[in-house]
Amino acid sequence: MTRVTRRFALLFFCLFLFGSCSRGSDWIQFRGAGGRGVSSARIAPPLGIRWKIKLQLAENETIRALNPPVVKGDTIYFGSEDGNFYALDAESGYMRWVFKSDAEINSIPYVDSSQVYFGSKDGRVYALSLEDGQEMWNFRTNSQVNSQVERYKDYVIFSSDSDAIYFLSPSGEEQFRIDNPGWMNYTFLLADDVMYFATGPDVELIGPYDINRREFLWFVPYHEIAASWYSFTAIRGNLVYFATAEGYGNMYLSFYAYNRHTGELVWQQQCDGVFGREWSDDSVFELFYRDINMLDFMAPTVWKDLVIYTGGDTIARAFDAKTGLPRWEKSFDMPLCSAPTIAGGRMYFGLLGNGDVPSKLVCVSARDGSLLWQMETEGSLLSAPVIAGKRIIFGTDKSVFYVLESVF
């Protein structure tokens, strides 16, 4: 091999290695790119604990919310029920900076090139400097902000509970708003300048909203669905997917696909939640009440020709994304406690712990649901794992924040 050839080969190898390491290293928005819950990383079990930390709450306190972090470069950003917003070094867990809001944080942040945005139960949305956590601006609403915050083109967008969906400039000035007459813990997907979904003029109306024209394209037929909970949406081609749950008595689950342009119902599947005999109506309702604090509860994951749901009861379900026909089901002994995230054809999500039954992070094949790996966790997952580069990141109801990585 000539010297020039050797140099070219070495350069190619270095570029390949660098590209492989950086591929999929950022996770800057709720449910990842396109809202599909799929990472471009190819992490595979077995996994080990890189590091974990206990957040600033009472030793035995159980929390209801620790929604997904975002990752940019070598830093993890997230808020907690202790009222703090953290920036942690992804490699070591070292605290780069921390910002204290005036109340618990249930909002999901968003990161752009220079700032991180998030909401708080103190009724404000904050923009902080990525470098040092300095407050750049805050915007006061009339209620708690428990939605995700999204930077979309020239807008910073979020919802406050039973108040409004706000559209701000990147400098924090209100541009316009949509009334939110009654929805709480609200989530939305932005695609092709349309919000899936926005709140209508009364509490029973939601639908896709064209941001440029400032008008609704159609409304979901609430009188036909009439559920207690509507999930985050995901899009594949012309279809928009979401799930609903009714939590009074036995949990009742529904899964939908609509034509996102016309509002035509393309398919739906409905079923009673499946639980063991030890789960009374009261305990199922308590589980539902726990779940709806998670902004990604029942969020669909769209992978290849499948749309997959976990969370709610004890079964993971995969449907044909085009027809809605069932493709596979996987049953567990305990309820699934988080939405899934897929990387390299492997799907990761949490199993609820209860008494003598340990909480777990599990990994199954996205293709057929077969169990590939599982790990006991200190507390039950409170959101879908975030998969960024070589790491899997999540928090639990015992206020423990985990960062895992492959042992190989």
C-alpha positions as CSV (number, residue, x, y, z in Angstrom):
1,M,0.0,0.0,0.0
2,T,1.4,3.4,-0.9
3,R,1.9,6.2,1.6
4,V,-0.9,8.2,-0.1
5,T,-3.2,5.2,0.0
6,R,-2.4,4.5,3.7
7,R,-3.1,8.2,4.6
8,F,-6.4,8.0,2.7
9,A,-7.4,4.8,4.4
10,L,-6.5,6.2,7.8
11,L,-8.5,9.4,7.1
12,F,-11.5,7.4,6.0
13,F,-11.3,5.2,9.2
14,C,-11.2,8.3,11.4
15,L,-14.1,9.9,9.6
16,F,-16.1,6.7,9.9
17,L,-15.2,6.3,13.6
18,F,-16.1,10.0,14.4
19,G,-19.4,9.7,12.4
20,S,-20.3,6.5,14.2
21,C,-19.7,7.9,17.6
22,S,-21.6,11.2,16.9
23,R,-24.5,9.5,15.0
24,G,-27.7,9.9,17.0
25,S,-25.9,11.7,19.9
26,D,-28.5,14.5,20.2
27,W,-32.1,14.2,21.4
28,I,-33.3,17.8,21.5
29,Q,-37.1,17.4,21.4
30,F,-40.0,15.4,22.9
31,R,-40.2,11.9,21.3
32,G,-37.3,12.6,19.1
33,A,-37.3,13.6,15.4
34,G,-40.8,13.5,13.9
35,G,-42.3,12.5,17.3
36,R,-41.9,8.8,16.4
37,G,-40.0,7.6,19.5
38,V,-37.2,6.2,17.4
39,S,-33.5,6.9,17.8
40,S,-30.9,6.7,15.0
41,A,-28.5,5.1,17.5
42,R,-27.9,1.4,17.4
43,I,-27.3,0.6,21.1
44,A,-27.7,-3.0,22.1
45,P,-28.0,-4.9,25.4
46,P,-26.6,-6.0,27.7
47,L,-26.4,-2.5,29.4
48,G,-24.6,-1.3,32.4
49,I,-25.0,1.7,34.7
50,R,-22.7,4.5,33.6
51,W,-23.9,6.6,36.5
52,K,-27.0,7.4,38.5
53,I,-28.0,10.2,40.9
54,K,-30.6,10.7,43.6
55,L,-32.4,14.0,43.1
56,Q,-33.1,16.5,45.9
57,L,-36.3,15.0,47.5
58,A,-37.1,13.2,50.7
59,E,-35.4,9.8,51.0
60,N,-38.5,7.6,50.7
61,E,-40.7,10.0,48.7
62,T,-42.4,8.7,45.5
63,I,-42.9,11.2,42.7
64,R,-45.4,11.2,39.9
65,A,-43.4,13.0,37.2
66,L,-39.9,13.0,35.8
67,N,-40.5,13.6,32.2
68,P,-37.9,12.9,29.4
69,P,-34.7,14.9,29.3
70,V,-33.1,16.3,26.2
71,V,-29.5,15.8,25.1
72,K,-27.2,18.1,23.1
73,G,-23.6,17.2,22.7
74,D,-22.2,16.1,26.0
75,T,-24.9,17.6,28.2
76,I,-28.2,16.3,29.5
77,Y,-31.0,18.8,30.4
78,F,-34.1,18.1,32.5
79,G,-36.4,19.4,35.2
80,S,-37.7,17.7,38.3
81,E,-40.3,17.8,41.0
82,D,-37.7,19.3,43.3
83,G,-38.1,22.5,41.3
84,N,-34.6,22.4,39.8
85,F,-33.6,22.4,36.2
86,Y,-30.4,20.5,35.7
87,A,-27.6,20.5,33.2
88,L,-25.4,17.4,33.8
89,D,-22.3,16.1,32.0
90,A,-23.4,13.0,30.1
91,E,-20.1,11.2,30.6
92,S,-19.7,11.6,34.4
93,G,-23.0,13.0,35.9
94,Y,-21.1,16.1,37.0
95,M,-23.4,19.1,37.5
96,R,-22.5,21.8,35.0
97,W,-25.2,24.1,36.4
98,V,-28.6,24.1,38.1
99,F,-31.4,26.6,37.9
100,K,-34.1,26.9,40.6
101,S,-37.7,27.7,39.5
102,D,-40.4,28.6,42.0
103,A,-42.3,25.3,41.7
104,E,-42.1,21.7,40.5
105,I,-41.1,21.1,36.8
106,N,-43.2,18.6,34.8
107,S,-42.5,20.2,31.4
108,I,-40.4,18.7,28.7
109,P,-37.6,21.0,27.5
110,Y,-36.3,21.9,24.1
111,V,-32.8,22.8,23.1
112,D,-31.6,25.0,20.2
113,S,-28.1,26.2,19.4
114,S,-27.8,28.5,22.3
115,Q,-30.7,28.2,24.7
116,V,-32.9,25.6,26.6
117,Y,-36.6,26.3,27.1
118,F,-38.9,24.7,29.7
119,G,-42.0,25.4,31.7
120,S,-42.7,25.2,35.4
121,K,-45.7,24.9,37.7
122,D,-45.0,28.4,38.8
123,G,-46.7,29.5,35.6
124,R,-43.7,30.6,33.7
125,V,-41.7,29.4,30.7
126,Y,-38.0,30.0,31.0
127,A,-35.2,30.4,28.4
128,L,-31.7,29.7,29.8
129,S,-28.2,29.9,28.4
130,L,-26.9,26.5,27.5
131,E,-23.4,27.6,28.6
132,D,-24.0,28.6,32.2
133,G,-27.8,28.4,32.9
134,Q,-28.2,32.2,33.1
135,E,-31.8,33.2,32.7
136,M,-32.3,35.0,29.3
137,W,-36.0,35.6,29.7
138,N,-39.2,34.3,31.3
139,F,-42.8,34.5,30.2
140,R,-45.7,34.5,32.7
141,T,-48.9,32.7,31.9
142,N,-52.2,32.4,33.8
143,S,-51.7,28.7,34.9
144,Q,-49.2,25.9,35.4
145,V,-47.1,25.0,32.3
146,N,-47.0,21.2,32.2
147,S,-46.7,20.7,28.4
148,Q,-43.6,20.3,26.4
149,V,-42.0,23.5,25.1
150,E,-41.1,23.4,21.4
151,R,-39.0,25.8,19.3
152,Y,-40.5,25.6,15.8
153,K,-39.2,28.0,13.1
154,D,-39.8,31.5,14.5
155,Y,-41.9,30.4,17.4
156,V,-41.5,29.0,20.9
157,I,-44.7,27.0,21.5
158,F,-46.2,25.6,24.7
159,S,-49.5,25.2,26.5
160,S,-50.6,26.2,30.0
161,D,-53.3,24.2,31.8
162,S,-56.8,25.4,31.1
163,D,-55.4,28.7,29.8
164,A,-53.9,28.9,26.3
165,I,-51.5,27.6,23.8
166,Y,-48.9,30.3,23.4
167,F,-46.8,31.2,20.4
168,L,-43.8,33.4,21.5
169,S,-40.9,34.9,19.6
170,P,-37.4,33.4,20.3
171,S,-36.9,36.4,22.5
172,G,-40.0,35.6,24.7
173,E,-42.5,38.1,23.3
174,E,-46.1,36.8,22.7
175,Q,-47.1,36.6,19.0
176,F,-50.5,35.0,19.4
177,R,-52.4,32.4,21.4
178,I,-55.1,29.8,21.1
179,D,-57.6,29.4,23.9
180,N,-57.2,26.2,26.0
181,P,-60.5,26.0,27.8
182,G,-59.9,22.8,29.8
183,W,-57.0,20.6,28.7
184,M,-54.2,19.8,31.1
185,N,-50.8,18.1,30.7
186,Y,-51.2,18.9,27.0
187,T,-48.8,17.7,24.3
188,F,-48.6,18.3,20.5
189,L,-46.7,17.4,17.4
190,L,-45.6,20.0,14.8
191,A,-45.2,18.9,11.2
192,D,-45.4,20.8,7.9
193,D,-46.5,24.0,9.8
194,V,-49.5,22.1,11.4
195,M,-50.0,21.4,15.1
196,Y,-51.4,18.0,15.9
197,F,-53.5,18.7,17.9
198,A,-54.5,22.2,19.0
199,T,-57.4,23.0,21.4
200,G,-60.6,24.4,19.9
201,P,-63.0,27.0,21.2
202,D,-64.5,24.7,23.8
203,V,-63.1,21.8,25.9
204,E,-64.5,19.1,23.6
205,L,-62.7,20.2,20.5
206,I,-59.2,19.4,19.4
207,G,-57.8,19.2,15.9
208,P,-54.9,19.9,13.5
209,Y,-54.2,23.7,13.4
210,D,-52.5,25.4,10.5
211,I,-50.0,27.8,12.1
212,N,-49.6,30.0,9.0
213,R,-53.3,30.3,8.2
214,R,-54.3,30.3,11.9
215,E,-57.2,28.0,11.4
216,F,-58.3,24.4,12.1
217,L,-58.3,21.9,9.3
218,W,-60.8,19.5,11.1
219,F,-61.7,18.4,14.5
220,V,-61.5,15.0,16.2
221,P,-65.1,13.8,16.7
222,Y,-65.2,14.0,20.5
223,H,-68.8,12.7,20.8
224,E,-67.6,9.4,19.2
225,I,-64.4,9.1,21.3
226,A,-65.2,10.9,24.6
227,A,-62.1,9.7,26.5
228,S,-60.4,10.9,29.7
229,W,-56.9,11.0,28.1
230,Y,-55.6,11.7,24.6
231,S,-52.1,10.7,23.9
232,F,-49.3,12.5,22.0
233,T,-49.6,12.0,18.3
234,A,-47.2,10.5,15.7
235,I,-47.2,10.8,11.9
236,R,-46.3,8.4,9.1
237,G,-47.1,9.6,5.6
238,N,-50.7,10.8,5.4
239,L,-51.7,9.2,8.7
240,V,-51.7,10.6,12.2
241,Y,-51.8,8.1,15.1
242,F,-52.8,8.5,18.7
243,A,-54.4,6.6,21.6
244,T,-57.0,7.3,24.2
245,A,-57.8,5.9,27.7
246,E,-60.8,5.9,30.0
247,G,-59.6,5.2,33.5
248,Y,-62.8,4.8,35.5
249,G,-63.2,1.2,36.6
250,N,-61.3,-1.1,34.3
251,M,-59.1,0.9,31.9
252,Y,-60.5,1.1,28.4
253,L,-58.0,1.6,25.6
254,S,-58.5,2.8,22.0
255,F,-56.0,3.2,19.2
256,Y,-56.6,5.4,16.1
257,A,-55.3,6.3,12.7
258,Y,-56.8,9.3,10.9
259,N,-55.9,10.8,7.5
260,R,-54.1,13.9,8.7
261,H,-55.3,16.0,5.7
262,T,-59.0,15.2,5.6
263,G,-59.8,13.9,9.1
264,E,-61.2,10.6,7.7
265,L,-60.9,7.7,10.2
266,V,-58.7,5.1,8.6
267,W,-58.7,2.5,11.3
268,Q,-59.3,2.0,15.0
269,Q,-58.7,-0.8,17.6
270,Q,-60.3,-0.9,21.0
271,C,-59.9,-3.2,24.0
272,D,-60.3,-3.5,27.8
273,G,-57.1,-3.1,29.7
274,V,-55.7,-6.4,30.9
275,F,-54.7,-6.8,34.5
276,G,-54.2,-9.5,37.1
277,R,-56.9,-10.5,39.6
278,E,-55.1,-8.5,42.3
279,W,-55.9,-5.2,40.4
280,S,-59.2,-3.8,41.7
281,D,-61.1,-1.0,40.0
282,D,-59.7,1.4,42.6
283,S,-56.1,0.3,42.0
284,V,-56.6,0.5,38.2
285,F,-57.9,4.1,38.7
286,E,-54.9,4.9,40.9
287,L,-52.6,3.6,38.2
288,F,-54.4,5.7,35.5
289,Y,-54.0,8.8,37.8
290,R,-50.3,8.0,38.0
291,D,-49.9,7.6,34.3
292,I,-51.6,10.8,33.2
293,N,-48.8,12.8,34.8
294,M,-46.5,11.5,32.2
295,L,-46.7,13.5,29.0
296,D,-45.8,10.6,26.9
297,F,-48.4,8.2,28.4
298,M,-49.6,5.9,25.6
299,A,-47.6,7.8,23.0
300,P,-47.3,5.8,19.7
301,T,-43.9,4.6,18.4
302,V,-43.8,4.3,14.6
303,W,-41.2,2.0,13.3
304,K,-41.0,0.7,9.7
305,D,-44.6,-0.6,9.0
306,L,-45.6,-0.9,12.6
307,V,-47.2,1.4,15.2
308,I,-46.5,0.2,18.7
309,Y,-48.1,1.1,22.1
310,T,-47.0,0.3,25.6
311,G,-48.2,1.7,28.9
312,G,-51.6,1.5,30.6
313,D,-52.0,-2.3,31.1
314,T,-49.8,-5.4,31.0
315,I,-49.6,-5.8,27.2
316,A,-47.4,-4.3,24.5
317,R,-49.3,-4.1,21.2
318,A,-48.1,-3.7,17.7
319,F,-50.4,-2.9,14.8
320,D,-49.9,-2.7,11.0
321,A,-49.4,1.1,10.5
322,K,-51.4,1.1,7.3
323,T,-54.4,-1.2,8.1
324,G,-54.5,-1.4,11.9
325,L,-54.5,-5.2,11.9
326,P,-52.8,-6.6,15.0
327,R,-49.2,-7.8,14.3
328,W,-48.0,-9.0,17.7
329,E,-48.7,-8.7,21.4
330,K,-46.4,-9.3,24.4
331,S,-47.8,-9.9,27.9
332,F,-46.1,-9.2,31.2
333,D,-46.8,-9.9,34.8
334,M,-47.0,-6.2,35.7
335,P,-48.3,-3.1,33.9
336,L,-46.1,-1.3,31.4
337,C,-45.2,2.0,32.9
338,S,-43.7,4.0,30.1
339,A,-44.0,4.6,26.4
340,P,-41.3,2.8,24.3
341,T,-38.3,4.1,22.5
342,I,-36.7,2.1,19.6
343,A,-33.1,2.0,18.6
344,G,-31.6,-0.5,16.1
345,G,-34.8,-2.6,16.0
346,R,-34.8,-3.0,19.8
347,M,-37.6,-1.5,21.9
348,Y,-37.0,-0.2,25.5
349,F,-39.7,0.6,28.1
350,G,-40.4,0.3,31.8
351,L,-42.4,-2.3,33.9
352,L,-44.1,-1.1,37.1
353,G,-42.8,-2.4,40.4
354,N,-45.2,-3.2,43.3
355,G,-44.3,-4.5,46.7
356,D,-42.1,-7.6,46.3
357,V,-42.0,-7.2,42.5
358,P,-39.1,-5.2,41.3
359,S,-39.4,-2.4,38.8
360,K,-37.6,-3.1,35.5
361,L,-36.3,-1.7,32.2
362,V,-37.0,-4.2,29.5
363,C,-35.9,-4.6,25.9
364,V,-37.9,-6.5,23.3
365,S,-37.7,-7.0,19.6
366,A,-39.6,-4.3,17.8
367,R,-40.2,-6.8,15.0
368,D,-42.0,-9.5,17.0
369,G,-42.1,-8.5,20.7
370,S,-39.8,-11.3,21.9
371,L,-38.0,-10.5,25.2
372,L,-34.3,-9.7,24.7
373,W,-33.1,-8.3,28.0
374,Q,-34.2,-6.8,31.3
375,M,-32.7,-4.9,34.3
376,E,-34.1,-4.1,37.7
377,T,-34.3,-0.4,38.5
378,E,-34.6,1.6,41.7
379,G,-38.2,2.8,41.1
380,S,-40.5,2.6,38.1
381,L,-39.8,4.5,35.0
382,L,-41.7,7.8,34.6
383,S,-41.1,8.3,30.9
384,A,-39.9,6.6,27.8
385,P,-36.2,6.2,27.8
386,V,-34.2,8.7,25.8
387,I,-31.6,7.0,23.6
388,A,-28.8,9.4,22.5
389,G,-25.6,8.0,21.0
390,K,-24.3,5.2,23.2
391,R,-26.5,6.0,26.2
392,I,-30.0,5.3,27.5
393,I,-31.3,7.9,29.9
394,F,-34.4,7.9,32.2
395,G,-35.8,8.8,35.6
396,T,-37.9,6.9,38.1
397,D,-40.6,7.5,40.7
398,K,-37.9,7.1,43.4
399,S,-36.2,10.3,42.1
400,V,-33.3,8.3,40.7
401,F,-31.9,9.5,37.4
402,Y,-30.1,6.8,35.3
403,V,-27.6,6.8,32.5
404,L,-26.9,3.4,31.0
405,E,-24.5,2.3,28.2
406,S,-23.7,-0.9,26.4
407,V,-21.1,-3.1,28.2
408,F,-19.5,-4.1,24.9
